[in-house]
């Protein structure tokens, strides 16, 4: 990703937002009424894909910086990204509970 923690956090939130829209749409339009063995496969596959995408968004640049012997910058970027993502998440959840959105 980038060396900008705000953009990294925004990318993570955007990924989650788009995935939620797709899953909501899919559950209404694509899901069968029968439970099959495919549902757990799809759920575990989606979880694995999401873990990989989030690892890339949060960790790719910090790992690059770490191996370039910029350890303090790497840790700072990772922690800033997590903090900004936490702030976005807390804001969104607060708006949701306040029934603003």
N, CA, C and O atoms as a Tinker XYZ file with bonds, in Angstrom:
   404  protein
     1  N      0.844000   -1.188000    0.000000    73     2
     2  CA     0.000000    0.000000    0.000000    64     1     3
     3  C      0.885000    1.246000    0.000000    63     2     4     5
     4  O      1.948000    1.267000   -0.621000    81     3
     5  N      0.440000    2.260000    0.692000    73     3     6
     6  CA     1.155000    3.531000    0.673000    64     5     7
     7  C      1.853000    3.758000    2.010000    63     6     8     9
     8  O      1.721000    2.967000    2.944000    81     7
     9  N      2.586000    4.838000    2.074000    73     7    10
    10  CA     3.212000    5.228000    3.344000    64     9    11
    11  C      2.335000    6.233000    4.084000    63    10    12    13
    12  O      2.769000    6.852000    5.056000    81    11
    13  N      1.103000    6.389000    3.617000    73    11    14
    14  CA     0.144000    7.295000    4.230000    64    13    15
    15  C     -0.841000    6.455000    5.052000    63    14    16    17
    16  O     -1.649000    5.726000    4.477000    81    15
    17  N     -0.787000    6.546000    6.380000    73    15    18
    18  CA    -1.658000    5.700000    7.201000    64    17    19
    19  C     -3.142000    5.991000    6.994000    63    18    20    21
    20  O     -3.976000    5.096000    7.136000    81    19
    21  N     -3.475000    7.235000    6.659000    73    19    22
    22  CA    -4.884000    7.558000    6.425000    64    21    23
    23  C     -5.398000    6.837000    5.181000    63    22    24    25
    24  O     -6.497000    6.281000    5.201000    81    23
    25  N     -4.614000    6.838000    4.094000    73    23    26
    26  CA    -5.036000    6.150000    2.874000    64    25    27
    27  C     -5.125000    4.637000    3.091000    63    26    28    29
    28  O     -6.031000    3.982000    2.576000    81    27
    29  N     -4.184000    4.093000    3.853000    73    27    30
    30  CA    -4.232000    2.662000    4.149000    64    29    31
    31  C     -5.495000    2.320000    4.938000    63    30    32    33
    32  O     -6.168000    1.333000    4.640000    81    31
    33  N     -5.811000    3.127000    5.934000    73    31    34
    34  CA    -7.014000    2.897000    6.746000    64    33    35
    35  C     -8.269000    3.056000    5.907000    63    34    36    37
    36  O     -9.218000    2.284000    6.043000    81    35
    37  N     -8.274000    4.047000    5.050000    73    35    38
    38  CA    -9.416000    4.269000    4.163000    64    37    39
    39  C     -9.574000    3.099000    3.196000    63    38    40    41
    40  O    -10.698000    2.693000    2.900000    81    39
    41  N     -8.475000    2.555000    2.704000    73    39    42
    42  CA    -8.535000    1.387000    1.822000    64    41    43
    43  C     -9.132000    0.194000    2.548000    63    42    44    45
    44  O     -9.949000   -0.531000    1.981000    81    43
    45  N     -8.735000   -0.018000    3.791000    73    43    46
    46  CA    -9.275000   -1.128000    4.580000    64    45    47
    47  C    -10.775000   -0.950000    4.801000    63    46    48    49
    48  O    -11.551000   -1.892000    4.641000    81    47
    49  N    -11.171000    0.265000    5.168000    73    47    50
    50  CA   -12.594000    0.529000    5.400000    64    49    51
    51  C    -13.390000    0.371000    4.111000    63    50    52    53
    52  O    -14.492000   -0.177000    4.126000    81    51
    53  N    -12.844000    0.845000    3.001000    73    51    54
    54  CA   -13.517000    0.725000    1.705000    64    53    55
    55  C    -13.680000   -0.735000    1.319000    63    54    56    57
    56  O    -14.736000   -1.136000    0.830000    81    55
    57  N    -12.638000   -1.535000    1.536000    73    55    58
    58  CA   -12.732000   -2.966000    1.249000    64    57    59
    59  C    -13.856000   -3.606000    2.066000    63    58    60    61
    60  O    -14.666000   -4.359000    1.526000    81    59
    61  N    -13.904000   -3.313000    3.340000    73    59    62
    62  CA   -14.946000   -3.875000    4.201000    64    61    63
    63  C    -16.325000   -3.402000    3.760000    63    62    64    65
    64  O    -17.275000   -4.184000    3.726000    81    63
    65  N    -16.431000   -2.119000    3.424000    73    63    66
    66  CA   -17.710000   -1.550000    2.979000    64    65    67
    67  C    -18.202000   -2.249000    1.709000    63    66    68    69
    68  O    -19.364000   -2.647000    1.629000    81    67
    69  N    -17.322000   -2.396000    0.723000    73    67    70
    70  CA   -17.710000   -3.035000   -0.540000    64    69    71
    71  C    -18.028000   -4.517000   -0.341000    63    70    72    73
    72  O    -18.959000   -5.043000   -0.950000    81    71
    73  N    -17.263000   -5.178000    0.499000    73    71    74
    74  CA   -17.531000   -6.578000    0.790000    64    73    75
    75  C    -18.892000   -6.731000    1.469000    63    74    76    77
    76  O    -19.632000   -7.670000    1.174000    81    75
    77  N    -19.215000   -5.828000    2.360000    73    75    78
    78  CA   -20.515000   -5.878000    3.043000    64    77    79
    79  C    -21.665000   -5.663000    2.065000    63    78    80    81
    80  O    -22.690000   -6.342000    2.139000    81    79
    81  N    -21.488000   -4.719000    1.152000    73    79    82
    82  CA   -22.521000   -4.484000    0.138000    64    81    83
    83  C    -22.713000   -5.746000   -0.711000    63    82    84    85
    84  O    -23.841000   -6.166000   -0.965000    81    83
    85  N    -21.594000   -6.344000   -1.146000    73    83    86
    86  CA   -21.683000   -7.554000   -1.963000    64    85    87
    87  C    -22.349000   -8.688000   -1.205000    63    86    88    89
    88  O    -23.202000   -9.384000   -1.755000    81    87
    89  N    -21.970000   -8.881000    0.055000    73    87    90
    90  CA   -22.544000   -9.967000    0.835000    64    89    91
    91  C    -24.037000   -9.740000    1.089000    63    90    92    93
    92  O    -24.825000  -10.685000    1.055000    81    91
    93  N    -24.419000   -8.504000    1.340000    73    91    94
    94  CA   -25.829000   -8.185000    1.545000    64    93    95
    95  C    -26.620000   -8.441000    0.268000    63    94    96    97
    96  O    -27.694000   -9.042000    0.305000    81    95
    97  N    -26.086000   -7.982000   -0.856000    73    95    98
    98  CA   -26.743000   -8.200000   -2.140000    64    97    99
    99  C    -26.815000   -9.690000   -2.454000    63    98   100   101
   100  O    -27.851000  -10.188000   -2.895000    81    99
   101  N    -25.709000  -10.399000   -2.225000    73    99   102
   102  CA   -25.676000  -11.824000   -2.512000    64   101   103
   103  C    -26.642000  -12.625000   -1.668000    63   102   104   105
   104  O    -27.259000  -13.572000   -2.157000    81   103
   105  N    -26.780000  -12.257000   -0.409000    73   103   106
   106  CA   -27.693000  -13.000000    0.459000    64   105   107
   107  C    -29.151000  -12.796000    0.034000    63   106   108   109
   108  O    -29.996000  -13.662000    0.262000    81   107
   109  N    -29.437000  -11.655000   -0.580000    73   107   110
   110  CA   -30.802000  -11.399000   -1.037000    64   109   111
   111  C    -31.068000  -11.974000   -2.422000    63   110   112   113
   112  O    -32.182000  -12.412000   -2.710000    81   111
   113  N    -30.058000  -11.974000   -3.276000    73   111   114
   114  CA   -30.280000  -12.322000   -4.680000    64   113   115
   115  C    -29.672000  -13.647000   -5.132000    63   114   116   117
   116  O    -30.146000  -14.238000   -6.102000    81   115
   117  N    -28.659000  -14.111000   -4.466000    73   115   118
   118  CA   -27.964000  -15.301000   -4.945000    64   117   119
   119  C    -28.113000  -16.512000   -4.045000    63   118   120   121
   120  O    -27.971000  -17.646000   -4.500000    81   119
   121  N    -28.391000  -16.286000   -2.796000    73   119   122
   122  CA   -28.430000  -17.392000   -1.834000    64   121   123
   123  C    -29.629000  -18.289000   -2.106000    63   122   124   125
   124  O    -30.742000  -17.821000   -2.347000    81   123
   125  N    -29.370000  -19.582000   -2.061000    73   123   126
   126  CA   -30.466000  -20.529000   -2.214000    64   125   127
   127  C    -31.154000  -20.710000   -0.866000    63   126   128   129
   128  O    -30.605000  -20.359000    0.178000    81   127
   129  N    -32.328000  -21.246000   -0.904000    73   127   130
   130  CA   -33.061000  -21.469000    0.335000    64   129   131
   131  C    -32.589000  -22.732000    1.040000    63   130   132   133
   132  O    -32.920000  -22.955000    2.205000    81   131
   133  N    -31.818000  -23.558000    0.344000    73   131   134
   134  CA   -31.305000  -24.784000    0.929000    64   133   135
   135  C    -29.899000  -24.569000    1.457000    63   134   136   137
   136  O    -29.086000  -23.886000    0.834000    81   135
   137  N    -29.625000  -25.154000    2.604000    73   135   138
   138  CA   -28.261000  -25.154000    3.114000    64   137   139
   139  C    -27.497000  -26.278000    2.422000    63   138   140   141
   140  O    -27.946000  -27.423000    2.385000    81   139
   141  N    -26.344000  -25.931000    1.881000    73   139   142
   142  CA   -25.516000  -26.938000    1.236000    64   141   143
   143  C    -24.122000  -26.882000    1.846000    63   142   144   145
   144  O    -23.825000  -26.016000    2.669000    81   143
   145  N    -23.292000  -27.796000    1.442000    73   143   146
   146  CA   -21.923000  -27.801000    1.937000    64   145   147
   147  C    -21.113000  -26.647000    1.354000    63   146   148   149
   148  O    -19.998000  -26.390000    1.808000    81   147
   149  N    -21.648000  -25.956000    0.367000    73   147   150
   150  CA   -20.928000  -24.849000   -0.252000    64   149   151
   151  C    -20.904000  -23.590000    0.615000    63   150   152   153
   152  O    -19.979000  -22.786000    0.498000    81   151
   153  N    -21.884000  -23.408000    1.464000    73   151   154
   154  CA   -21.941000  -22.201000    2.299000    64   153   155
   155  C    -20.735000  -22.091000    3.239000    63   154   156   157
   156  O    -20.126000  -21.024000    3.303000    81   155
   157  N    -20.367000  -23.148000    3.970000    73   155   158
   158  CA   -19.171000  -23.027000    4.813000    64   157   159
   159  C    -17.898000  -22.829000    4.001000    63   158   160   161
   160  O    -16.994000  -22.113000    4.432000    81   159
   161  N    -17.818000  -23.453000    2.836000    73   159   162
   162  CA   -16.646000  -23.267000    1.977000    64   161   163
   163  C    -16.542000  -21.809000    1.554000    63   162   164   165
   164  O    -15.458000  -21.225000    1.581000    81   163
   165  N    -17.657000  -21.229000    1.168000    73   163   166
   166  CA   -17.666000  -19.822000    0.758000    64   165   167
   167  C    -17.294000  -18.909000    1.926000    63   166   168   169
   168  O    -16.543000  -17.949000    1.753000    81   167
   169  N    -17.819000  -19.209000    3.108000    73   167   170
   170  CA   -17.536000  -18.365000    4.275000    64   169   171
   171  C    -16.063000  -18.425000    4.657000    63   170   172   173
   172  O    -15.446000  -17.392000    4.915000    81   171
   173  N    -15.499000  -19.623000    4.695000    73   171   174
   174  CA   -14.088000  -19.757000    5.065000    64   173   175
   175  C    -13.189000  -19.154000    3.989000    63   174   176   177
   176  O    -12.165000  -18.546000    4.303000    81   175
   177  N    -13.564000  -19.319000    2.736000    73   175   178
   178  CA   -12.791000  -18.717000    1.646000    64   177   179
   179  C    -12.814000  -17.196000    1.733000    63   178   180   181
   180  O    -11.787000  -16.547000    1.535000    81   179
   181  N    -13.973000  -16.629000    2.027000    73   179   182
   182  CA   -14.089000  -15.172000    2.157000    64   181   183
   183  C    -13.277000  -14.670000    3.344000    63   182   184   185
   184  O    -12.644000  -13.617000    3.263000    81   183
   185  N    -13.291000  -15.414000    4.441000    73   183   186
   186  CA   -12.499000  -15.044000    5.607000    64   185   187
   187  C    -11.008000  -15.062000    5.282000    63   186   188   189
   188  O    -10.273000  -14.150000    5.661000    81   187
   189  N    -10.569000  -16.096000    4.583000    73   187   190
   190  CA    -9.153000  -16.214000    4.215000    64   189   191
   191  C     -8.736000  -15.099000    3.270000    63   190   192   193
   192  O     -7.673000  -14.503000    3.440000    81   191
   193  N     -9.566000  -14.816000    2.280000    73   191   194
   194  CA    -9.272000  -13.722000    1.347000    64   193   195
   195  C     -9.211000  -12.394000    2.088000    63   194   196   197
   196  O     -8.317000  -11.584000    1.841000    81   195
   197  N    -10.143000  -12.171000    2.982000    73   195   198
   198  CA   -10.161000  -10.916000    3.734000    64   197   199
   199  C     -8.932000  -10.776000    4.623000    63   198   200   201
   200  O     -8.372000   -9.686000    4.741000    81   199
   201  N     -8.513000  -11.864000    5.244000    73   199   202
   202  CA    -7.298000  -11.821000    6.068000    64   201   203
   203  C     -6.091000  -11.457000    5.223000    63   202   204   205
   204  O     -5.249000  -10.667000    5.651000    81   203
   205  N     -6.000000  -12.024000    4.029000    73   203   206
   206  CA    -4.875000  -11.723000    3.139000    64   205   207
   207  C     -4.905000  -10.267000    2.678000    63   206   208   209
   208  O     -3.869000   -9.603000    2.653000    81   207
   209  N     -6.076000   -9.773000    2.316000    73   207   210
   210  CA    -6.202000   -8.382000    1.863000    64   209   211
   211  C     -5.860000   -7.420000    2.998000    63   210   212   213
   212  O     -5.135000   -6.447000    2.787000    81   211
   213  N     -6.367000   -7.680000    4.182000    73   211   214
   214  CA    -6.082000   -6.807000    5.316000    64   213   215
   215  C     -4.619000   -6.859000    5.717000    63   214   216   217
   216  O     -4.042000   -5.836000    6.087000    81   215
   217  N     -4.014000   -8.031000    5.650000    73   215   218
   218  CA    -2.581000   -8.133000    5.935000    64   217   219
   219  C     -1.797000   -7.270000    4.954000    63   218   220   221
   220  O     -0.877000   -6.554000    5.350000    81   219
   221  N     -2.156000   -7.337000    3.689000    73   219   222
   222  CA    -1.480000   -6.522000    2.677000    64   221   223
   223  C     -1.658000   -5.034000    2.969000    63   222   224   225
   224  O     -0.690000   -4.273000    2.939000    81   223
   225  N     -2.881000   -4.623000    3.249000    73   223   226
   226  CA    -3.165000   -3.202000    3.483000    64   225   227
   227  C     -2.414000   -2.692000    4.717000    63   226   228   229
   228  O     -1.823000   -1.613000    4.680000    81   227
   229  N     -2.433000   -3.457000    5.800000    73   227   230
   230  CA    -1.845000   -2.991000    7.052000    64   229   231
   231  C     -0.340000   -3.241000    7.163000    63   230   232   233
   232  O      0.364000   -2.475000    7.821000    81   231
   233  N      0.155000   -4.295000    6.534000    73   231   234
   234  CA     1.520000   -4.735000    6.834000    64   233   235
   235  C      2.529000   -4.629000    5.700000    63   234   236   237
   236  O      3.729000   -4.685000    5.969000    81   235
   237  N      2.110000   -4.480000    4.453000    73   235   238
   238  CA     3.066000   -4.519000    3.345000    64   237   239
   239  C      4.137000   -3.435000    3.472000    63   238   240   241
   240  O      5.329000   -3.742000    3.473000    81   239
   241  N      3.727000   -2.187000    3.579000    73   239   242
   242  CA     4.700000   -1.096000    3.685000    64   241   243
   243  C      5.515000   -1.173000    4.969000    63   242   244   245
   244  O      6.733000   -1.005000    4.908000    81   243
   245  N      4.905000   -1.421000    6.136000    73   243   246
   246  CA     5.729000   -1.551000    7.332000    64   245   247
   247  C      6.785000   -2.656000    7.226000    63   246   248   249
   248  O      7.904000   -2.489000    7.710000    81   247
   249  N      6.442000   -3.767000    6.604000    73   247   250
   250  CA     7.431000   -4.836000    6.439000    64   249   251
   251  C      8.551000   -4.385000    5.505000    63   250   252   253
   252  O      9.724000   -4.657000    5.763000    81   251
   253  N      8.196000   -3.697000    4.423000    73   251   254
   254  CA     9.205000   -3.171000    3.505000    64   253   255
   255  C     10.145000   -2.215000    4.239000    63   254   256   257
   256  O     11.366000   -2.300000    4.104000    81   255
   257  N      9.564000   -1.314000    5.008000    73   255   258
   258  CA    10.375000   -0.366000    5.764000    64   257   259
   259  C     11.243000   -1.071000    6.803000    63   258   260   261
   260  O     12.402000   -0.706000    7.002000    81   259
   261  N     10.689000   -2.064000    7.452000    73   259   262
   262  CA    11.431000   -2.803000    8.474000    64   261   263
   263  C     12.671000   -3.456000    7.869000    63   262   264   265
   264  O     13.757000   -3.389000    8.445000    81   263
   265  N     12.507000   -4.084000    6.717000    73   263   266
   266  CA    13.641000   -4.751000    6.078000    64   265   267
   267  C     14.612000   -3.769000    5.418000    63   266   268   269
   268  O     15.724000   -4.146000    5.048000    81   267
   269  N     14.193000   -2.519000    5.272000    73   267   270
   270  CA    15.104000   -1.463000    4.804000    64   269   271
   271  C     15.801000   -0.785000    5.991000    63   270   272   273
   272  O     16.372000    0.296000    5.847000    81   271
   273  N     15.751000   -1.420000    7.149000    73   271   274
   274  CA    16.353000   -0.912000    8.393000    64   273   275
   275  C     15.759000    0.415000    8.850000    63   274   276   277
   276  O     16.453000    1.248000    9.434000    81   275
   277  N     14.480000    0.602000    8.581000    73   275   278
   278  CA    13.745000    1.768000    9.076000    64   277   279
   279  C     12.697000    1.263000   10.066000    63   278   280   281
   280  O     11.494000    1.436000    9.871000    81   279
   281  N     13.187000    0.638000   11.123000    73   279   282
   282  CA    12.307000   -0.055000   12.058000    64   281   283
   283  C     11.354000    0.884000   12.781000    63   282   284   285
   284  O     10.172000    0.572000   12.932000    81   283
   285  N     11.855000    2.027000   13.230000    73   283   286
   286  CA    10.981000    2.967000   13.953000    64   285   287
   287  C      9.906000    3.520000   13.034000    63   286   288   289
   288  O      8.755000    3.673000   13.442000    81   287
   289  N     10.271000    3.819000   11.802000    73   287   290
   290  CA     9.294000    4.319000   10.822000    64   289   291
   291  C      8.260000    3.238000   10.525000    63   290   292   293
   292  O      7.072000    3.529000   10.386000    81   291
   293  N      8.714000    1.994000   10.430000    73   291   294
   294  CA     7.803000    0.878000   10.157000    64   293   295
   295  C      6.778000    0.715000   11.273000    63   294   296   297
   296  O      5.581000    0.590000   11.015000    81   295
   297  N      7.252000    0.718000   12.504000    73   295   298
   298  CA     6.342000    0.566000   13.646000    64   297   299
   299  C      5.389000    1.751000   13.725000    63   298   300   301
   300  O      4.198000    1.582000   13.989000    81   299
   301  N      5.916000    2.949000   13.494000    73   299   302
   302  CA     5.080000    4.151000   13.549000    64   301   303
   303  C      3.981000    4.096000   12.480000    63   302   304   305
   304  O      2.824000    4.406000   12.763000    81   303
   305  N      4.345000    3.702000   11.251000    73   303   306
   306  CA     3.353000    3.608000   10.176000    64   305   307
   307  C      2.277000    2.583000   10.518000    63   306   308   309
   308  O      1.087000    2.845000   10.339000    81   307
   309  N      2.691000    1.417000   11.010000    73   307   310
   310  CA     1.716000    0.389000   11.359000    64   309   311
   311  C      0.772000    0.875000   12.455000    63   310   312   313
   312  O     -0.445000    0.731000   12.339000    81   311
   313  N      1.330000    1.447000   13.513000    73   311   314
   314  CA     0.495000    1.899000   14.636000    64   313   315
   315  C     -0.414000    3.058000   14.233000    63   314   316   317
   316  O     -1.557000    3.129000   14.683000    81   315
   317  N      0.077000    3.963000   13.393000    73   315   318
   318  CA    -0.768000    5.057000   12.921000    64   317   319
   319  C     -1.914000    4.528000   12.063000    63   318   320   321
   320  O     -3.049000    4.993000   12.173000    81   319
   321  N     -1.609000    3.558000   11.210000    73   319   322
   322  CA    -2.655000    2.969000   10.373000    64   321   323
   323  C     -3.723000    2.307000   11.234000    63   322   324   325
   324  O     -4.918000    2.486000   10.997000    81   323
   325  N     -3.296000    1.548000   12.226000    73   323   326
   326  CA    -4.254000    0.883000   13.126000    64   325   327
   327  C     -5.062000    1.921000   13.898000    63   326   328   329
   328  O     -6.274000    1.773000   14.049000    81   327
   329  N     -4.403000    2.970000   14.389000    73   327   330
   330  CA    -5.101000    4.004000   15.164000    64   329   331
   331  C     -6.132000    4.739000   14.309000    63   330   332   333
   332  O     -7.250000    4.988000   14.760000    81   331
   333  N     -5.764000    5.079000   13.097000    73   331   334
   334  CA    -6.712000    5.776000   12.219000    64   333   335
   335  C     -7.862000    4.860000   11.837000    63   334   336   337
   336  O     -9.014000    5.291000   11.790000    81   335
   337  N     -7.553000    3.592000   11.562000    73   335   338
   338  CA    -8.617000    2.629000   11.259000    64   337   339
   339  C     -9.550000    2.465000   12.457000    63   338   340   341
   340  O    -10.766000    2.369000   12.289000    81   339
   341  N     -8.989000    2.434000   13.655000    73   339   342
   342  CA    -9.807000    2.341000   14.865000    64   341   343
   343  C    -10.710000    3.569000   14.993000    63   342   344   345
   344  O    -11.884000    3.446000   15.343000    81   343
   345  N    -10.166000    4.738000   14.713000    73   343   346
   346  CA   -10.969000    5.966000   14.786000    64   345   347
   347  C    -12.105000    5.951000   13.767000    63   346   348   349
   348  O    -13.229000    6.341000   14.083000    81   347
   349  N    -11.816000    5.504000   12.551000    73   347   350
   350  CA   -12.862000    5.403000   11.523000    64   349   351
   351  C    -13.926000    4.412000   11.973000    63   350   352   353
   352  O    -15.121000    4.679000   11.845000    81   351
   353  N    -13.496000    3.279000   12.495000    73   351   354
   354  CA   -14.434000    2.249000   12.946000    64   353   355
   355  C    -15.290000    2.748000   14.104000    63   354   356   357
   356  O    -16.506000    2.551000   14.107000    81   355
   357  N    -14.670000    3.387000   15.077000    73   355   358
   358  CA   -15.414000    3.913000   16.226000    64   357   359
   359  C    -16.410000    4.973000   15.776000    63   358   360   361
   360  O    -17.545000    5.002000   16.250000    81   359
   361  N    -15.993000    5.834000   14.873000    73   359   362
   362  CA   -16.901000    6.864000   14.344000    64   361   363
   363  C    -18.088000    6.226000   13.648000    63   362   364   365
   364  O    -19.234000    6.602000   13.893000    81   363
   365  N    -17.815000    5.255000   12.774000    73   363   366
   366  CA   -18.893000    4.591000   12.035000    64   365   367
   367  C    -19.852000    3.872000   12.975000    63   366   368   369
   368  O    -21.068000    3.983000   12.822000    81   367
   369  N    -19.317000    3.137000   13.944000    73   367   370
   370  CA   -20.164000    2.408000   14.886000    64   369   371
   371  C    -20.966000    3.385000   15.751000    63   370   372   373
   372  O    -22.129000    3.121000   16.057000    81   371
   373  N    -20.369000    4.492000   16.143000    73   371   374
   374  CA   -21.083000    5.509000   16.936000    64   373   375
   375  C    -22.238000    6.092000   16.143000    63   374   376   377
   376  O    -23.337000    6.260000   16.672000    81   375
   377  N    -21.995000    6.403000   14.874000    73   375   378
   378  CA   -23.062000    6.923000   14.020000    64   377   379
   379  C    -24.163000    5.887000   13.838000    63   378   380   381
   380  O    -25.344000    6.229000   13.782000    81   379
   381  N    -23.779000    4.647000   13.749000    73   379   382
   382  CA   -24.749000    3.563000   13.591000    64   381   383
   383  C    -25.618000    3.443000   14.845000    63   382   384   385
   384  O    -26.842000    3.354000   14.750000    81   383
   385  N    -24.977000    3.442000   16.025000    73   383   386
   386  CA   -25.740000    3.335000   17.271000    64   385   387
   387  C    -26.586000    4.583000   17.544000    63   386   388   389
   388  O    -27.647000    4.494000   18.161000    81   387
   389  N    -26.116000    5.736000   17.085000    73   387   390
   390  CA   -26.881000    6.963000   17.252000    64   389   391
   391  C    -28.007000    7.076000   16.225000    63   390   392   393
   392  O    -28.779000    8.035000   16.230000    81   391
   393  N    -28.084000    6.067000   15.337000    73   391   394
   394  CA   -29.096000    6.011000   14.278000    64   393   395
   395  C    -29.036000    7.204000   13.344000    63   394   396   397
   396  O    -30.055000    7.660000   12.826000    81   395
   397  N    -27.830000    7.701000   13.138000    73   395   398
   398  CA   -27.618000    8.785000   12.186000    64   397   399
   399  C    -27.496000    8.222000   10.783000    63   398   400   401
   400  O    -27.913000    8.851000    9.810000    81   399
   401  N    -26.920000    7.028000   10.687000    73   399   402
   402  CA   -26.810000    6.379000    9.371000    64   401   403
   403  C    -27.534000    5.054000    9.388000    63   402   404
   404  O    -27.561000    4.352000    8.378000    81   403
